[in-house]
Amino acid sequence: MGLLHECARILRRTPIHPQWLLGKRQVPQGLSTAKGVILDIGAADRWIAAHLPKAVNYIALDYPATGNEFYDARPDIFADACTLPIADQCVDGVVCLEVIEHVPDPALALKEIARVLRPGGRAWISMPFLYPLHNEPFDFQRFTEFGLRRDAARASLEVVSLHRSGHAIRAAGLVMCLAIAGGVDAKKGVLKILLLPIALLAIVLTNAVTWLMSQLWPDWKNIATGHSLELRKGAESATGDGSAT
């Protein structure tokens, strides 16, 4: 087990964890009032289902390679986000959190989301920005705010809201902590054992100093740990041909 996973298991919510500055998993605004059929692309352990109204018809979908290998996924459907086995205009909402970076053709994935959404339907999407490679070799890109807006527009999806996550100072501190942990994790044998206590101390100090500076220092919008969007399909949006379930 790698250093990141071991820290997550033992002290996940303390400053000794390399990703402590990320905070808790964020639930998109609006999900608590979602209705109808909700498709969760990249559902992993289905954690988002606990934040949906009980009356919602929840469908979990994940990609076989990453879902099985990295997340112990328990979806209703194993499928590719670029070729959803869902009929046109049959879902009321789509959740796609921290998935787009793992899709070889993100523009096509957004078009598929638009295709399966009913007119007026909404999609909640998030994607990391300043974050290391993960789930290799299924990590293909990072998008700026403007790249996300561009591909949403090309898919005929209106951007209802777009938020950047993470104070710039915290984003920089997060990368520093992950670099420290990753460097130790890449080593083996005695050197790894010797570096481990130094790394843990460095991570705690970096987290503490970074958090304090983020409380005192002005933010800078050009650096973020990620972006989250709420998208809406217009009432007159056209969709391509789709395959029925």
N, C-alpha and C positions, 0 to 999 in steps of 0.2 A: 504494500500500500504506500502511495506517495505521501510526501510531507503535507500537501494541501488536504488530502483526504483524511489523514490522521488528525490534523488540527481541527478539521470540520467535525470529526466524530467526538473529540474530547472537549474542545473549548470553542465551539462554533460562534458563540455570541460574545466573545471577549476580545480585547485588543491583541491577544496573542495570535489570533487568526489572521492570515494574510489578506482575507477579503472582508474584514470587519468594517471597513469604511463604506462598503456597499450597503450595509444595513439589511433590513428584512426584504424579502421578495415583495415587490409592489403589485398590488391588485389594481388594474385599470379602473378609473372612475366610470361609472355608468353600468358596470357589470351587475351590481346589486339589484338593478331594476330591469335587467334584460328579460325578454320574453320570447316564447316560441322555441325554435330549434337553434341551438348554439353549437357550432363546430369548433373544436379545439385542435388546431394543427400544432403538432409537437407537444402532445399532451403529457408525455413522460409518465409520472405517477398520478396523474389526474388531479393535482393539487388545486387547480383553479375551480374544480367542481364544487368545492366546499364554500366558495364565495358567490355562487349563483343561486337564484331563487329555486325552491324545490320544484316549482311547477315547470321549470325549463326542461326541454328535451335535449339532454346533453349527449354529444357524440364526440368521442375521443379518437384522434387520429395521430399516428406517428410513423416515422420512417423506419423500416426494419433494421438497417445497419446501425444507425446511431441510437435508436430506441432500445434495442436489445443490449448493445455493447456498453452504453454509457449510463443509461437512466432506468434500467429495469422497467421499461414501459409496459403499461397494461391497457392498450387502446382497444376500442371497438373495431377499428380498421387499421391495418398496416398499409400505407400507401405513400406515394411521392406527392409533395406539395405542388409540383408542376403539372401533375396529371391526376387531379382529384377524381376519384370514382363516385362523384356526386352529380346529380342532375342539375340543370340550369335553374337558378332562381328558386331554390328550395330551402334555404336556411335564412334565419333572421339576423344572425350575428356570427362573426368569426373571431376567434381568439388565436393569435399567432405571436407568442412571446419568446424572444431570444431564439428565433428559428431562421429568419431570413439570411443571416450570415452563413448558414449551413446549406443553403440552397444554391445549386450551380447557376440557375437562371432566376434571380429574384424578380425581375420584371415579369417573367412568365407566371411566377407564383402569385404575384399581385393580380394579374389578369384572371387567374383561376379563382382567386378569392372573389373578385368582382363578378365572375360568371355565376358562381353558386349562390351569391347573395340575392335576396329578393330586393326589388326597388325600395329604397328607403332603409335598407338593412345597414348595419354598422360592423366595422371591423376594428379590433384593438390589436395593435402591433407594436412590438418593441424590439430593439436591436442594440447591441453594445457598440461603442465607438472606440474609446481608449481602453483596450482590453487585450490581453495576450492571445495567441493562438490557443485553441482548445478543441477537443474532439477531433484531432487530426486523423485522417486527411480530409475531414468534412468541415473545414472552415475556410470559406472562400473569399469573403470581403467584409469591409466596414463601409458604411455610408455616412456622409454628412447630412445635415438637415435638408440641404438643397437637393441632394441625390434622392432622398426619400420622397420629397415633394414632387420631384420630376417623375419618378416611376409611378407614384400614386396618380398623378394627372394622366399619364399615358394609359393607365388602366381604367380611366374614367371614374376615379374615386376622389371625392371631395375631402380635403383635410379639414376636419372639424376642430381639432386641436393638435398641437405638437409641443412636447415638453422635452427639454434636455434634463438629464439626471446627473446629479453629483456636482458639488462645488468644484471649481477648477483645481483648487489646492488639494482637495480630497482625492480627485482623480489622479493627480500626480503622485500623491502618497500611496494610493492603491497600486499603481504600477511599480513603485519602488518596493513595496512589500512583496508583491508577486515575483519581482525579479530576484529578491533575496531568497525567497522560498524555492523558486524554480532552480536557481543556481545550486542550492544544496541538494535538491531532489535529483539533479542530474548526475551527482557524484555517487561513488560507491565505496564500500569498505570503511577503513579507519578514517579517511578524510571526511566522509559524510558524518561520522559520529562526532568528530572534533568540531565540525562546522555547525552542527545542529544547535547547541546552546547559544552560540554567538548569533545565529540567525534568529532564534526566538527572541533574544534580547533586542536585536536590531528592529525586528518587526513591532514589538511592543512600543519601543521608543518612537519609531516612525509613525505608527498609528496615533500615539498620544500627541506628538508635536503637530502632526498634520491636522488632527481634529481641532486642536486649540487654535492654530493659525486660520483654519476655515471659519472659526467664530469671529475672528478679529479682522481678517483681511478681506478686501473687496473681491467679489467674484469676477470671473472673466468668462464670457459666454463662448469663447472660441475653443474651450476645452471642456469635454464632458465624458462621463463614463458610458453614456448611451443616450438613446432617444426613444420616446414613446409617442405613438400617434393614435388618434381616433379618426377613422375614416368613415365616410358615408357614401352609399351608392345612390345616385340620383334616381328620381322616379322614371326618367326617360332613358336611362343608360342602356345601351345595347350590349348583348353578350354573344359570345361565339357558341358553336355547337358543343354540347357536353354529353357525357355518357351517363346514363341513368344508373342509379344504385340497384 
